[in-house]
Every structure is written in structure tokens, then in C-alpha cells.
């Protein structure tokens, strides 16, 4: 049974990457990735960027990770208040039960959460840095929630007029890895959230 828009709002407000790192907590590294899909995504992104901080949009070769396309989302980050879904894979839209293309990810948050989400997306795109998060998403009629690993990395625009982008992969974790994700630091309301240094340091 798909989520209703109201249920989706609850998930996005309280269980979708809005928890900022706690001061003094050690950042995680890429070795903390649990899913093979995220490791493949990271390897491809590193190949695209070469010796630079982040790859340009034209260098993003999605054909090389075609198997992951249903799990990918791409945000155009125009400003701290506007981050629009340019691409949303069918697995992600099936998980949340609605079309995401063209939706503003920041505006989808409740008003009291919007500033936090805005800061998170904007820093990911413009600092830039990677973001690794784990989400426990309750499923209607299911005894066990789905644990989802979301790994996001920045993409530079091809021109000064184009927006920065954030490319994210959402992978369901098998049962054997779910306890592992729940024991990572920063657990709060079903979410763990970590910034990953890609060469520019970490946001304050």
C-alpha cells in the first residue's frame, strides 16, 4: 500500500536526512558504507571526478551505473530554499508512493523543519561534502521497518548559470545489516546522519 501525501510528509520531516552531526562526533568514512550499491556508486563518482573535488555534470556517466538508476535521485540545488528533483528512480518513488520529479525537496518539509533541511542540502552541494544516512521507514502492515541507506555526493555544473547538483542513491539494507546501521552514532527518531569529507573538510 503506497504512502499517502500526509504519511510522506511525516517521513520526510522526521526520517529523511534532517539530523545534523553532533558537535565533537568523529565523522564517518567511506568504509562505513554498508551496501554494495553505495560502494559501486562511490567508485563511479571517484572515477568521474579524477583528481578534482567533484565531477562536472557532463562527466557524470550514468550508463556506467545503469543498474543503480532505479535507486538514484538527482537534485538541482538552486538556492538554500529550492532543491528540485530532476531525476527520481522508480524504486524511490515506489518507496514513498508518489511522483517526485519537479518537487522541491526543501519545500516538502514542514515549516519547523525547513531551515534544517535547507542547511543540509545547501552545504552538501556548495561546501561540498558527501552525506551518508540511514533511515528506518515503517511499512504499512509489516512488523519490521525497511532500513534504507542513502548516500549523496555533489556534482558541479557545466556552466556558471547552471545549479549545483546532489546525486543520491537509496539502497534497502538486508536484514543482516539492519542492526549494524542502527548502532551507528547520531541515532535519532529512526535516522542516522553523517557528513563525509571529500577533500574540502566538513561543515561546522
WOMOCOR-V955061 format. One record per run of one state. SS is the DSSP state (hx for helix, st for strand, lp for the rest). FROM is the first residue (numbers start at 0). LEN is the number of residues. If there is no record, write none. Layout:
ss = <SS | SS>
from = <FROM | FROM>
len = <LEN | LEN>
//
This chain:
ss = <lp | hx | lp | hx | lp | hx | lp | st | hx | lp | hx | st | lp | st | lp | hx | lp | st | lp | hx | lp | st | lp | st | lp | st | lp | hx | lp | st | lp | st | lp>
from = <0 | 4 | 14 | 29 | 32 | 35 | 49 | 55 | 56 | 59 | 61 | 71 | 79 | 81 | 88 | 89 | 96 | 103 | 104 | 110 | 126 | 129 | 137 | 145 | 156 | 163 | 172 | 174 | 182 | 187 | 188 | 190 | 196>
len = <4 | 10 | 15 | 3 | 3 | 14 | 6 | 1 | 3 | 2 | 10 | 8 | 2 | 7 | 1 | 7 | 7 | 1 | 6 | 16 | 3 | 8 | 8 | 11 | 7 | 9 | 2 | 8 | 5 | 1 | 2 | 6 | 8>
//
